[in-house]
Amino acid sequence: MTVHVTVPLADSVKAELDRLADLENVSVETYLARLVEHQLQDWRAVEEAVAEARADFAEGRFVDHDVVVAESEARYRGIDEAE
């Protein structure tokens, strides 16, 4: 089943979509469909991660906030050093 949606966009947004679709050698419609699909996949992944984290927390499995912050900072330092 295909659904057609009309979405009002600012001219600048439309121009950017045109540019990005051209870079991918696809129509704007195809580009937008891909964007929506990817966004939904990302959202499902977030929902699954949150559900998993809530289940872990309910079972008493969690990581201390300070540990998470330290690991994140170390990861970002590694990214900065690699550049």
TAHU-V239475 format. One record per residue. N is the residue number from 1. PHI is phi in whole degrees, -180 to 180 (999 if undefined). OMEGA is omega in degrees with one decimal (* if undefined). Layout:
BEGIN
[[N/PHI/OMEGA] [N/PHI/OMEGA]]
END
This chain:
BEGIN
[[1/999/177.7] [2/-116/177.7] [3/-115/177.3] [4/-107/-176.2] [5/-129/174.4] [6/-102/-177.2] [7/-128/176.3] [8/-73/-179.8] [9/-130/173.2] [10/-66/179.6] [11/-55/-178.9] [12/-66/177.8] [13/-69/178.1] [14/-61/178.9] [15/-63/178.5] [16/-67/176.4] [17/-63/176.9] [18/-59/-179.2] [19/-62/-178.1] [20/-68/177.8] [21/-64/177.7] [22/-61/178.6] [23/-61/-179.1] [24/-91/-177.7] [25/58/177.6] [26/-134/176.2] [27/-73/176.5] [28/-60/179.9] [29/-61/178.3] [30/-65/-179.9] [31/-61/179.2] [32/-64/178.2] [33/-60/178.2] [34/-64/178.3] [35/-59/-179.7] [36/-64/179.1] [37/-59/179.4] [38/-64/179.3] [39/-63/178.8] [40/-65/176.4] [41/-61/178.7] [42/-61/-178.6] [43/-65/177.3] [44/-62/178.6] [45/-62/177.8] [46/-65/179.0] [47/-59/179.4] [48/-65/179.9] [49/-65/179.0] [50/-66/179.2] [51/-62/178.5] [52/-64/179.9] [53/-65/178.3] [54/-64/178.4] [55/-65/177.0] [56/-60/-179.3] [57/-63/179.3] [58/-61/179.3] [59/-90/178.9] [60/84/178.8] [61/-99/177.3] [62/-156/179.8] [63/-112/179.6] [64/-59/-177.2] [65/-56/-178.9] [66/-62/177.5] [67/-67/179.5] [68/-62/179.6] [69/-62/-179.6] [70/-62/178.9] [71/-65/178.8] [72/-64/179.5] [73/-63/178.6] [74/-64/179.4] [75/-63/-179.2] [76/-69/175.2] [77/-63/178.1] [78/-63/178.4] [79/-67/179.8] [80/-63/-178.2] [81/-70/-179.5] [82/-72/-177.8] [83/-83/*]]
END
